Amino acid sequence: MAEAVTDTSTIASWEGDDVTVTQIEAALTELRRNEQRAAVRTSVLTLVAVVSDRGQADAALDVVYHLGARHPSRTIVVVVDDDADASSGIDANASVHVVERQGTAICYENVVLRVSGPARHHLDSVVEPFTLPDLPVVLWMPSRLPATGDPLLAAADRLVVDSRAVPEGGDVLTRIVALSRRLYVTDLSWIRLAPWRTLLAGLFEGGLNRPFLSGVYEVQVAGNRGPRHLLGGWLMQSLNLHRDAVSLTPAEHVSIRLSAAIDGRRGEFVVERAGAERIIESCIDIDGGPCVRQTLRMRRQWPALSLAGALTRVGDDVTYRRALAGALELAGERPPSSVTAPAVS
């Protein structure tokens, strides 16, 4: 789980305009000499983030900063200049940071590459020289999806996307399914929904409430496009419901309402974030029984928390794939002809 960082400092940095990959590698070698004198280097992966401008790059680096020392990595942020008239070249800056954790100084490295011209079409050859050997490479797309034929996918072991942040249109869910043919996919929208899913499952614990699971006849889910479709798809698949039993409504915050009936008794099971306050509320209202309410306060630094969850995922997330299949059906998108989980390397 991510943690707040309060004692982090930059011990060395370098930058250059219109540089070659060889020059950047030489600069990193020199930076590592400073690193070796200052702290222990314990990187567990290479994180590659692809963004479209410097503002997005700064936002990505801020998220990585708040991961703290729990996921030390080399982070490579690639800023792609899609201006066809821009001159070809790579501008770069690199820095080494040290963070104190339980009395031990741990280093992590950030590299920002601003790529323009023809090089932007083969980012794999730009990025691969900077990946750490024998460690997994995680490709993170904060607000876009790569094409299924993007050569950068071949350099990665896992792809992290955010179905909520991708602009609507273009069969987003279908494209995510197609990408899952190439490598394992983790969706930050799905990770952020964990508190809602946990609270909802908890409503059906106990001998009195559990029988209502088999009597759910209507599901109402509200939220942004990615979250509401994933939640609806998950419930449709898990409860074996027809798609007509699931209704989806656009909303700023997530809410879930399940209506059920068993042995002549009706029950309403609700999990929702009612307003701007970072509180999730759950409620059980069963005929002839008490109305039970609970609240859960959402944690701060949610972008870093969700990315931390993504970086700890290994292998295939079968529950997410089932939710995604249901989401496709609810969205009316046409699934690819065949989808199989990628082989474990």
SEBA-721617 format. One line per 3 residues: number of its first residue (from 1); for each residue x, y negated, z negated of C-alpha. Coordinates in nm, 4 decimals, m for minus. Layout:
BEGIN
NUM) X,Y,Z | ...
end
This chain:
BEGIN
1) 0.0000,0.0000,0.0000 | 0.1284,m0.3475,0.0792 | 0.2541,m0.5780,m0.1904
4) 0.3146,m0.9501,m0.2197 | 0.6727,m1.0579,m0.1612 | 0.8007,m1.3263,m0.3977
7) 1.1792,m1.2912,m0.3718 | 1.2837,m1.2763,m0.0090 | 1.5684,m1.4643,0.1528
10) 1.7287,m1.4843,0.4953 | 2.0960,m1.3896,0.4816 | 2.1888,m1.4261,0.8491
13) 2.0328,m1.5415,1.1754 | 2.1186,m1.5957,1.5409 | 1.9462,m1.7339,1.8490
16) 2.0217,m1.7784,2.2164 | 1.8495,m1.8916,2.5357 | 1.8629,m1.7081,2.8672
19) 2.0632,m1.4229,2.7199 | 2.1214,m1.0627,2.8224 | 2.0302,m0.7482,2.6331
22) 2.4034,m0.6872,2.5809 | 2.4472,m1.0281,2.4164 | 2.1535,m0.9641,2.1839
25) 2.2925,m0.6224,2.0864 | 2.6297,m0.7832,2.0056 | 2.4580,m1.0434,1.7905
28) 2.2676,m0.7735,1.5996 | 2.5913,m0.5866,1.5358 | 2.7409,m0.8998,1.3827
31) 2.4274,m0.9605,1.1751 | 2.4452,m0.6072,1.0385 | 2.7929,m0.6775,0.9017
34) 2.6354,m0.9429,0.6793 | 2.3549,m0.7022,0.5966 | 2.5889,m0.4250,0.4846
37) 2.7592,m0.6584,0.2383 | 2.4329,m0.7842,0.0918 | 2.1947,m0.4921,0.0486
40) 2.0873,m0.1392,0.1262 | 1.9404,m0.0825,0.4716 | 1.6525,0.1654,0.4486
43) 1.4466,0.1182,0.7633 | 1.1785,0.3823,0.8125 | 1.0643,0.2831,1.1613
46) 1.0853,0.0334,1.4453 | 0.7768,m0.1859,1.4786 | 0.7247,m0.3471,1.8201
49) 0.4590,m0.6212,1.8394 | 0.3551,m0.7634,2.1772 | 0.1988,m1.1115,2.1768
52) 0.1354,m1.3914,2.4251 | 0.2622,m1.7050,2.2484 | 0.4789,m1.8289,1.9651
55) 0.1814,m1.8879,1.7362 | 0.0847,m1.5219,1.7599 | 0.4492,m1.4266,1.7043
58) 0.4620,m1.6304,1.3824 | 0.1351,m1.4713,1.2667 | 0.2734,m1.1216,1.3327
61) 0.5934,m1.1995,1.1430 | 0.3900,m1.3350,0.8510 | 0.1990,m1.0062,0.8297
64) 0.5269,m0.8121,0.8340 | 0.6659,m1.0412,0.5636 | 0.3761,m0.9535,0.3326
67) 0.4381,m0.5821,0.3789 | 0.7272,m0.6360,0.1410 | 0.9850,m0.3649,0.0896
70) 0.7350,m0.0819,0.1018 | 0.7704,m0.0454,0.4785 | 1.1209,m0.1720,0.5602
73) 1.1659,m0.1702,0.9345 | 1.3228,m0.3400,1.2281 | 1.0495,m0.5555,1.3740
76) 1.0717,m0.6559,1.7390 | 0.8218,m0.9222,1.8437 | 0.7925,m0.9583,2.2212
79) 0.6400,m1.2859,2.3427 | 0.5312,m1.2280,2.7015 | 0.5151,m1.5311,2.9284
82) 0.2557,m1.4395,3.1916 | 0.3227,m1.7531,3.3983 | 0.4063,m1.6114,3.7406
85) 0.6041,m1.9257,3.8240 | 0.8228,m1.9116,3.5121 | 1.1907,m1.8443,3.5675
88) 1.3155,m1.4988,3.4774 | 1.5018,m1.4556,3.1528 | 1.5075,m1.3643,2.7859
91) 1.5311,m1.6081,2.4966 | 1.5937,m1.4433,2.1627 | 1.6416,m1.4981,1.7947
94) 1.7286,m1.2428,1.5319 | 1.7430,m1.2583,1.1543 | 1.8232,m1.0352,0.8601
97) 1.6236,m1.0714,0.5387 | 1.6747,m0.9259,0.1941 | 1.4021,m0.8499,m0.0583
100) 1.4419,m0.7402,m0.4189 | 1.2501,m0.4288,m0.5203 | 1.2909,m0.2663,m0.8595
103) 1.6395,m0.4049,m0.8958 | 1.7544,m0.2938,m0.5507 | 1.8204,m0.5337,m0.2616
106) 1.6715,m0.3991,0.0617 | 1.7296,m0.5447,0.4069 | 1.4980,m0.5647,0.7044
109) 1.5515,m0.7187,1.0483 | 1.3346,m0.9277,1.2776 | 1.4027,m0.9795,1.6472
112) 1.1907,m1.2159,1.8589 | 1.2233,m1.1816,2.2372 | 1.0592,m1.4344,2.4703
115) 1.0394,m1.2577,2.8046 | 0.9466,m1.4214,3.1356 | 0.9715,m1.3355,3.5032
118) 1.0015,m0.9783,3.6393 | 1.1346,m0.8449,3.3085 | 0.7844,m0.8710,3.1590
121) 0.6753,m0.5825,3.3861 | 0.9258,m0.3377,3.2366 | 0.9326,m0.4216,2.8675
124) 1.0369,m0.0657,2.7873 | 1.3862,m0.1328,2.9204 | 1.3981,m0.4590,2.7236
127) 1.2845,m0.3076,2.3933 | 1.4452,0.0380,2.3880 | 1.8040,m0.0808,2.3259
130) 1.6870,m0.2372,1.9967 | 1.4897,0.0579,1.8587 | 1.6506,0.2436,1.5694
133) 1.7684,0.5946,1.6601 | 1.5901,0.9002,1.5187 | 1.3099,0.6892,1.3690
136) 0.9511,0.6539,1.4930 | 0.8584,0.3590,1.7121 | 0.5188,0.2002,1.6444
139) 0.3768,m0.0278,1.9144 | 0.1409,m0.2919,1.7715 | m0.0944,m0.4917,1.9931
142) m0.2565,m0.7526,1.7614 | m0.5100,m0.8904,2.0111 | m0.4918,m0.6970,2.3369
145) m0.4818,m0.3481,2.4814 | m0.2065,m0.2206,2.7084 | m0.2879,m0.0618,3.0418
148) m0.2777,0.3173,3.0277 | 0.0119,0.3048,3.2736 | 0.2134,0.0485,3.0756
151) 0.5742,0.1803,3.0669 | 0.6128,0.0460,2.7121 | 0.3871,0.3275,2.5907
154) 0.6593,0.5777,2.6817 | 0.8907,0.4133,2.4270 | 0.6418,0.4496,2.1393
157) 0.5279,0.7304,1.9096 | 0.2097,0.5562,1.7926 | m0.0049,0.2681,1.9131
160) m0.1739,0.0275,1.6697 | m0.4651,m0.1779,1.8059 | m0.7515,m0.3825,1.6631
163) m1.0813,m0.3232,1.8420 | m1.2339,m0.6246,1.6651 | m0.9660,m0.8648,1.7938
166) m0.9726,m0.7535,2.1577 | m1.1923,m0.9839,2.3714 | m1.5291,m0.8299,2.4555
169) m1.5847,m0.6863,2.7996 | m1.3855,m0.4470,3.0092 | m1.5025,m0.1306,2.8314
172) m1.2784,m0.1790,2.5274 | m1.3759,0.1457,2.3573 | m1.3330,0.3459,2.6758
175) m0.9869,0.2001,2.7199 | m0.8911,0.2968,2.3642 | m1.0050,0.6533,2.4295
178) m0.7986,0.6599,2.7495 | m0.4935,0.5319,2.5598 | m0.5346,0.8138,2.3078
181) m0.4456,1.0510,2.5906 | m0.0971,0.9016,2.5968 | m0.0157,0.8835,2.2252
184) m0.1762,0.8628,1.8833 | m0.3845,0.5499,1.8311 | m0.4582,0.3759,1.5013
187) m0.7305,0.1101,1.4975 | m0.6955,m0.1595,1.2309 | m1.0725,m0.2128,1.2452
190) m1.1207,0.1459,1.1302 | m0.8698,0.1078,0.8456 | m1.0361,m0.2125,0.7245
193) m1.3656,m0.0232,0.7045 | m1.2318,0.2228,0.4446 | m1.3899,0.0424,0.1444
196) m1.7321,0.0451,0.3119 | m1.7028,0.4122,0.3998 | m1.5838,0.5041,0.0506
199) m1.8627,0.3099,m0.1205 | m2.1262,0.4578,0.1106 | m2.0056,0.8136,0.0507
202) m2.0117,0.7462,m0.3234 | m2.3819,0.6592,m0.3083 | m2.4621,1.0225,m0.2282
205) m2.2697,1.1788,m0.5140 | m2.4618,1.3762,m0.7729 | m2.7459,1.6242,m0.7589
208) m3.0162,1.3580,m0.7336 | m2.8756,1.1646,m0.4392 | m2.6898,1.4236,m0.2308
211) m3.0047,1.5913,m0.0859 | m3.0966,1.2629,0.0827 | m2.7993,1.3056,0.3203
214) m2.9952,1.5696,0.5089 | m3.2988,1.3416,0.5263 | m3.1470,1.0276,0.6812
217) m3.3764,0.9171,0.9631 | m3.2603,0.5600,1.0309 | m2.9241,0.3817,1.0222
220) m2.8803,0.0055,1.0552 | m2.5300,m0.1373,1.0926 | m2.4360,m0.5037,1.1313
223) m2.0954,m0.6575,1.1922 | m1.8483,m0.7567,1.4598 | m1.8321,m0.5556,1.7799
226) m1.5560,m0.3091,1.6902 | m1.6533,m0.2411,1.3279 | m2.0278,m0.2022,1.3812
229) m1.9816,0.0409,1.6698 | m1.7237,0.2490,1.4821 | m1.9387,0.2665,1.1686
232) m2.2473,0.3504,1.3705 | m2.0579,0.6148,1.5672 | m1.9155,0.7660,1.2503
235) m2.2581,0.7930,1.0882 | m2.4242,0.9235,1.4031 | m2.1639,1.1991,1.4365
238) m2.1390,1.2829,1.0654 | m2.5155,1.2994,1.0103 | m2.5894,1.4588,1.3485
241) m2.8336,1.1819,1.4424 | m2.9771,1.0889,1.7807 | m2.8474,0.7572,1.9101
244) m3.1990,0.6112,1.8885 | m3.1815,0.6483,1.5089 | m2.8874,0.4048,1.4925
247) m2.9364,0.0315,1.5460 | m2.6495,m0.2155,1.5742 | m2.6730,m0.5896,1.5105
250) m2.4062,m0.8598,1.5601 | m2.3099,m1.0299,1.2341 | m2.0149,m1.2043,1.0735
253) m1.9867,m0.9509,0.7923 | m2.0462,m0.5771,0.7707 | m2.3622,m0.4273,0.6276
256) m2.4887,m0.0683,0.6346 | m2.8398,0.0490,0.5497 | m2.9444,0.4150,0.5510
259) m3.3111,0.5087,0.5167 | m3.3826,0.8654,0.4088 | m3.6704,1.0845,0.2954
262) m3.6655,1.4198,0.1178 | m3.9500,1.6135,m0.0473 | m4.1894,1.3214,m0.0075
265) m3.9524,1.0698,m0.1697 | m3.7875,0.7828,0.0156 | m3.4540,0.6228,m0.0543
268) m3.2559,0.3230,0.0699 | m2.8764,0.3302,0.0529 | m2.7053,m0.0009,0.1248
271) m2.3460,m0.1259,0.1418 | m2.2910,m0.4861,0.2477 | m2.0874,m0.8017,0.2231
274) m2.3603,m1.0571,0.1881 | m2.1635,m1.3805,0.2221 | m1.8263,m1.5455,0.2449
277) m1.7199,m1.4263,m0.1014 | m1.4825,m1.1292,m0.0818 | m1.7209,m0.8871,m0.2548
280) m1.8789,m0.5687,m0.1207 | m2.2060,m0.4685,m0.2862 | m2.3729,m0.1269,m0.2829
283) m2.7257,m0.0362,m0.3861 | m2.9356,0.2787,m0.4262 | m3.3144,0.2401,m0.4348
286) m3.5054,0.5699,m0.4586 | m3.8831,0.6056,m0.5092 | m3.9537,0.6725,m0.8729
289) m3.5931,0.6142,m0.9761 | m3.3797,0.3256,m1.0950 | m3.2166,0.0822,m0.8529
292) m2.8416,0.1221,m0.9018 | m2.5994,m0.1528,m0.7915 | m2.2208,m0.1687,m0.7763
295) m1.9696,m0.4277,m0.6574 | m1.6152,m0.4021,m0.5204 | m1.3862,m0.7032,m0.4838
298) m1.1850,m0.6986,m0.1617 | m0.8126,m0.7390,m0.1956 | m0.6210,m1.0339,m0.0556
301) m0.3574,m1.0083,0.2197 | m0.5921,m0.7851,0.4162 | m0.3944,m0.8081,0.7466
304) m0.0836,m0.6726,0.5751 | m0.2844,m0.4087,0.3884 | m0.4441,m0.2757,0.7053
307) m0.1111,m0.2709,0.8928 | 0.0497,m0.0930,0.5967 | m0.2245,0.1689,0.6227
310) m0.1558,0.2066,0.9932 | 0.2174,0.2535,0.9404 | 0.1588,0.5377,0.6948
313) m0.0584,0.7325,0.9397 | 0.0972,1.0377,1.0995 | m0.0553,1.2771,1.3474
316) m0.4118,1.2791,1.4716 | m0.7010,1.1095,1.2888 | m0.9860,1.3443,1.3775
319) m1.2479,1.1435,1.1864 | m1.1578,0.8278,1.3774 | m1.1728,1.0089,1.7107
322) m1.5218,1.1360,1.6286 | m1.6284,0.7863,1.5237 | m1.4845,0.6481,1.8478
325) m1.6760,0.9057,2.0540 | m1.9972,0.8034,1.8789 | m1.9148,0.4350,1.9238
328) m1.8740,0.4912,2.2983 | m2.2204,0.6414,2.3169 | m2.3772,0.3613,2.1155
331) m2.2056,0.0959,2.3282 | m2.3273,0.2582,2.6477 | m1.9711,0.2886,2.7758
334) m1.8776,0.5766,2.9990 | m1.6176,0.8054,2.8417 | m1.3139,0.9234,3.0388
337) m1.3613,1.2624,3.2020 | m1.1490,1.4484,2.9483 | m0.9816,1.3401,2.6288
340) m0.7357,1.5497,2.4334 | m0.5186,1.4610,2.1388 | m0.1548,1.4110,2.2317
343) 0.0844,1.6861,2.1410 | 0.2900,1.6442,1.8270 | 0.6486,1.5651,1.9242
end
